[in-house]
C-alpha cells in the first residue's frame, strides 16, 4: 500500500466510539475489531472521506512525531485493515465528489 492509494470503508463495516477507542464490527464476517486512540483518530478521518495523504498530513499536524514515522505507521494500519476487510482500495475512476 502507498500513501497515494485511495481507500474506503465498506458498507458492511460499522464502527462506534467507546471512550478513546473505536470498536468495529464487520457484519459480513461477524467479527469485532478494536483500535486505540491513535487508530481511532485515523479511522475518524477515513470516515470523513479523507485520503491516506490527507490523513497523514492531519496526523502530522496533531501529533509530535516525525512525518516518516506517521506515514509508516499509517500504512501499516491501513494494510492490516485492508487484509481484515475493514478497508478496501478504490480506483480513481470510482471516486465521486
C-alpha positions as CSV (number, residue, x, y, z in Angstrom):
1,X,0.0,0.0,0.0
2,X,1.1,3.5,-0.8
3,X,0.0,6.8,0.7
4,X,-1.3,7.8,-2.7
5,X,-3.7,4.8,-2.7
6,X,-7.4,5.6,-2.2
7,X,-9.4,3.6,0.3
8,X,-12.9,3.5,1.7
9,X,-14.7,1.8,4.5
10,X,-17.0,-1.0,3.1
11,X,-20.7,-0.5,3.9
12,X,-20.8,-3.8,5.9
13,X,-18.4,-2.4,8.5
14,X,-19.9,-0.5,11.4
15,X,-17.9,1.5,14.0
16,X,-18.6,3.1,17.3
17,X,-16.6,5.2,19.6
18,X,-16.1,3.7,23.1
19,X,-14.2,6.1,25.3
20,X,-11.0,6.8,23.4
21,X,-11.1,3.6,21.4
22,X,-13.1,2.6,18.3
23,X,-14.8,-0.7,18.1
24,X,-15.6,-2.0,14.6
25,X,-18.0,-4.8,13.6
26,X,-17.6,-6.5,10.2
27,X,-21.2,-7.6,9.5
28,X,-20.1,-9.9,6.7
29,X,-17.7,-11.9,9.0
30,X,-19.4,-11.3,12.3
31,X,-16.1,-10.2,13.8
32,X,-15.2,-7.4,16.2
33,X,-12.1,-5.3,15.9
34,X,-10.7,-2.5,18.1
35,X,-8.5,0.5,17.6
36,X,-6.6,2.5,20.3
37,X,-7.0,6.3,20.5
38,X,-4.5,7.0,17.6
39,X,-6.0,4.3,15.4
40,X,-9.5,5.7,16.3
41,X,-8.4,9.2,15.1
42,X,-7.2,7.7,11.8
43,X,-10.5,5.8,11.4
44,X,-12.4,9.0,12.1
45,X,-10.5,10.8,9.4
46,X,-11.1,7.9,7.0
47,X,-14.8,8.0,7.8
48,X,-14.8,11.7,6.8
49,X,-13.6,10.6,3.4
50,X,-10.0,11.8,3.7
51,X,-7.4,10.2,1.5
52,X,-4.4,8.5,3.1
53,X,-2.3,11.5,2.2
54,X,-4.8,13.8,4.0
55,X,-4.9,11.5,7.0
56,X,-1.1,11.6,7.1
57,X,-1.0,15.3,7.0
58,X,-3.7,15.7,9.6
59,X,-1.9,13.3,11.9
60,X,1.4,15.2,11.4
61,X,-0.4,18.4,12.5
62,X,-1.9,16.7,15.6
63,X,0.9,14.5,16.8
64,X,4.5,15.2,17.7
65,X,6.2,12.6,15.6
66,X,8.4,12.6,12.5
67,X,6.3,12.6,9.3
68,X,8.1,9.5,8.1
69,X,7.1,7.6,11.2
70,X,3.5,8.7,10.9
71,X,3.3,7.6,7.3
72,X,4.9,4.2,8.1
73,X,2.5,3.6,10.9
74,X,-0.5,4.8,8.9
75,X,0.4,2.5,6.0
76,X,0.9,-0.5,8.4
77,X,-2.5,0.1,9.9
78,X,-4.1,0.6,6.5
79,X,-2.5,-2.7,5.3
80,X,-3.9,-4.5,8.4
81,X,-7.4,-3.0,7.9
82,X,-7.3,-3.9,4.3
83,X,-6.3,-7.5,4.9
84,X,-9.0,-7.8,7.6
85,X,-11.6,-6.5,5.1
86,X,-12.2,-3.3,7.1
87,X,-10.9,-1.1,4.3
88,X,-11.0,-1.6,0.5
89,X,-8.9,0.1,-2.2
90,X,-10.7,2.1,-4.7
91,X,-9.6,3.3,-8.1
92,X,-9.6,6.9,-9.2
93,X,-12.5,6.1,-11.6
94,X,-14.6,5.0,-8.6
95,X,-14.2,8.3,-6.7
96,X,-17.2,10.5,-6.7
97,X,-17.3,14.0,-5.3
